[in-house]
């Protein structure tokens, strides 16, 4: 165990961000006894009683009003910067994670006090806000430019992400590492693929960038060809009411099941019910649920964004969507369900995850990074 003093900084996170953050914390805890977490919302609520680290809560108010939104955002950054100033004598290395590329004032504060700054991309804030037609996207691009400039290292999940997130100019400071690892005692094959019912799954946030509305619109067409099929949409988010209304308007109440947000402890059981997990996102980092599905023997159909193409090889250990249009999703779901070779794909996927996503491999990557920057 090293004597590095590590601070992990995030934007306030939702439930979907708890598992990636928990994975990173567990990895860092295996390397250091001095860990601090600066976060908000579910991040704080989930970890505030965790004795492995000292957790600080930073509140952030949202608003639909343009000026109020900017004011709230700057207020949050100032509060986070003040907290970094107060903890500067206790922390040597700051890892900015989950929206961290937007935290220019906290990153600058850490930088001027000569702390090592690691900027870790879990996703692309620019791509997420672009998919939502956010008028502040241009400002966010400037934020990312400044953040990357002041960071000592940029951590991405895979080489493919460098181009996908437009990070080429910082190639000299980019390193590859990921907080992903699989608990193979929990995520394993519990039900043989051929004995599963015809259930198609989606697990994640109900938000624009996740492509869930395109999947929703594909359901009606799939049902025409596969009338006995069921869809399981697990999650929650801003689009929940829109989804519920669409289900009612299109008489899909018997086809689409909405169990809400499911505890991570129960997720493996749901994955073992599915014939196919669909990830139709416009942008991603490296989805934990994709890896967990593969560990459970559930084939994945996904768009080639973020780190997904570095894991899924089309037709070998998963399936790639040419695009995430409803038409393309419909064709691919039907094709994969009718393909007898799909069962072979599940075996290849399982072996890949068992070989590549062990806890020890993730720990070693971060140890190397800390040794380099310290």
Secondary structure, 3 states (H helix, E strand, C coil): CEEEEEEEECCCECHHHHHHHHHHHHHHHCCEEEEEEEECEHHHHHHCCCCCCEEEECCCCCCCCHHHHHHHHHHHHHHHHHHHHHCCCCCCEEEEECCHHHCHHHHHHHHHCCCEEEEECCCCHHHHHHHCCCCCHHHHHHHHHHHHHHCCEEEECCHHHHHHCCCHHHHHHEEECCCCCCCCCCCCCCCCHHHCCCEEEEECCCCHHHCHHHHHHHHHHHHHHCCCCEEEEECCCCCHHHHHHHHHHCCCCCCEEEEECCCHHHHHHHHCCCCEEEECCCCCCCCHHHHHHHHCCCCEEEECCCCHHHHCCECCCEEEECCCCHHHHHHHHHHHHHCCCHHHHHHHHHHHHHHHCCHHHHHHHHHHHHHHHC
